[in-house]
Amino acid sequence: MTHSSPETPPSLYAAREPIFPKRVYGKFRNLKWFLMAFTLGIYYLTPWIRWDRGPNLPDQAVLVDLSTRRFFFFWIEIWPHEFYFIAGLLIMAGLGLFLFTSALGRVWCGYACPQTVWTDLFILVERWIEGDRNARLRLHRQDKWDFRKVRLRVTKWVSWFLIGMATGGAWVFYFTDAPTLLQALVSFTAHPAAYTTIAVLTLTTFVFGGFMREQICIYACPWPRIQAAMMDEDTLTVGYREWRGEPHGKHRKSEGSEQLGDCIDCMACVNVCPMGIDIRDGQQLACITCALCIDACDDTMAKIGKPRGLIDYLALSDESLERGGSKPRPIWHHVFRLRTMIYTALWSVVGVALVVALFMRQDIDMTVAPVRNPIFVTMSDGTIRNTYEVRLRNKNGDDRQFGISVRGDVAYFVQLEGTPYQSITVNADSTLLQRVYVMAPAGSKPATSEVTDLRIWIEDLSNGDRAYKDTVFNGNEK
């Protein structure tokens, strides 16, 4: 820790001291292994899943197609004008974080945050190559760079770098057909943007997961500070039962161990912590609530014949009850309370709204943009003509013939640019920009009024599906 003199302001940053967590066994460690394998499996394998959407459409199950500005997710296809689906999913993700934080504290940070997941993977690789905690500590403290130290360090760094490269490569596969891009990458014919993206993600993964692990959580990530404001005394989080463990000591009979608490000061909780903190010091910004200290402490308590739970998931309000000799409240009391139920209700409302909107959307759609220069044109016979840019969307898997018509107070007539007909063919799963002329006869109300409401309709002539957009017709008011 950097100390400051009275003349200098205190330092807001502490230089990183390498941390070498000890391997631990237990239910929370097993849960972290499962979630690490599950999340990494989803990330690395999803771009290679195929999904048959028919001809003329990509067969990659999850694809952000920048060329057509569409997002494919299995059977769901999101078009650019449907970005509200993405916004809704982001809102659900935010509410989900609020919900889990209110109920279980920083459970996201401890189990599912990408920084935590990749750091766990890097530590696992480090342990495979350099050995257990003691072996890694000896290697770190060895000043002489002999052949063995160079070999182990280079092997570890190369392994980390390859993981980072796989991470960057997996990311770009989400934006184009994965097998095609892989072939292009290997033959060095891919777009420079692909190589640049992979290089940036490779370096950030390598540095963040290998050399800046806990510093990212403490200094770079804003979420710990946000979560601190969202937690209260009923939030379940990892804590130390000080009333039971203190005063801690080695429990030697010659030193009067009968006066000591259950904590035997074995430092197991500190040795397994990936952040290098001592949970016995109370709640700290660096604690990511990974619960590995619970596994380590429970294992120690079992060995010395003490009940588990010296370090456990607990709430401050329950700890106060236990200090007074009262029985703590059941877990559901902390999980199912007003705040979490409100978050759950909001999350459910947004989710249901997205599902309803998804099933209610039509296979044909349109946008209408009046051409403002000029606002209208007066023809030789006095007819007033307005011009509109109509973008037609055919979300079906085959070509469709769309008829275009208008409805209003008078018998408008419509002319399509480039064709004598009042219908146009839109290719399968594509959009078409069509210029449409709408005309009102001389002397009619729309022709002599400044603005008249107008509704433009499109109809799928193969099945009768219809859609419309409201706009205005500009007349020549005198």
C-alpha positions, 0 to 999 in steps of 0.5 A: 500500500502506498502511503502519503505524507501530509504534504502530498494527497493520498494515491487513488491507485495501488500498484498491482501485486501478483496474486496466485490463488490456491485451488479449492474444492467445493460446491461453489467452485464446481458451480464456477467450473460449470458456468465457465465451461457453459459460457465459453462453450456458447461463445466459441461454438455458437457461430458454427451452428447452422440453421436452414432458413431456405434459399437466399438466406444465410444458414448461420444460426446467430449472425449480425449481417452488416451487409444487409443490416439484419440480425439473425437468431435461429428462427428470428430475423430482426430488421433495421427498423425493428431495433426496438427488439435489441433495445428491449433485450438490453433493458431486460439485461439491465433489469436482470442485473438489478434483480440479481444484485438486489437478491444476491449481491455481486453474483454476476461479477463472481460467476458470469462476468467475462472478465471473471470467466476468462481470468478463471481460464487463464488461472487454470492454464497457469496452474497446469503449466507452472504448478500449484500455488506454492510452485508459482510463488517460488517461480515468481520469487526466483530472481534468476531467469534460468532455462526452466523459468523462461520455458514455463513463462513463455509456454504460459504466455503463448497459451494465453495469447492463443486463447486471446486469439481464439477469443478475437476470432470467435467475435468476428465470426458473429458478423459474417459466415464463420466457415467462409471467414475462417478460410479467408483468414487462413489464406490472408484474403480477409478484410483488414477490419477482421484482422484488426478486430482480432488483433485488438481483442487478442491483446486486450484478452491477453493483458486483461486476463493475464496481467490486469486481472483484479485491477480491471474490477477495481479501477476500470469497471464501474459496476462495483460502485453501482452495485454498492448503491443497490445493496442494502442490509437484506441483500445476501452476500458473502460475509464472515460471521465475526461474532463466531470467529473472533478472536481468531488464533491457532488454537494451541492449548498452551495459548488458551485456545478456549478463549478463541473463536472458531477461526483458526487463522489458517489463511485458507480464505485469503489463499483461494481468493482471486482478488487477494483480499481477506473476507474477515475484514468485512465487505470490500470493493474488491470482493466479487462474491465468487464464494470460493472462500466459503468452500475453503472455510467449510473444508477447514471447519470439517477438518477441525470438527466445527460447523460450517458457515463461518464464512457464508452467504448472509445478510447484515440484518441476519448477522445482527439477529445471530449476534443477539442469539436469534435464529436467522430468517430463511433465504426466501425472505431476502430473495422474495421481497418488495424490491426484487419482486418489482424488478421481476415484474418489470423484467417480465413485462418487458419480456412479454411485450417483446414476445407479443411484438415478435408474434404480431409483426407482419411479413410485409412492411413499408416506410414512406418519406415525402419528397420535399423538393419540390413539395408538389408539382402542378401539371399542365391540366391543373393536377397536383402531384406529390412524390413519395419514396416508399421502401417496401420490405418483403420478409417472406422466403419467396418473391412477392407482388405488391400492389400500391394504392391510396385512400383519402377524401377523393379518388386519388390516382397513383403512378409508379416510377418505371412501370405502367402498373400499380404493382411491383415485384419485391424479391424474397427477404429484401427491401425495394425503394420505389418512387410513387407519384400520387395525384389529385384532380384539379379543383379537388379539395386536396388539390386546393388545400394546404395539407390533407391526410393521406394513407398509402396501402400496400397489399401482398397480391398472393395472400391479401396481407396488407400494411399502411402508413399515414402521411400528408398530401400537399396542395396548392392553396391560393 
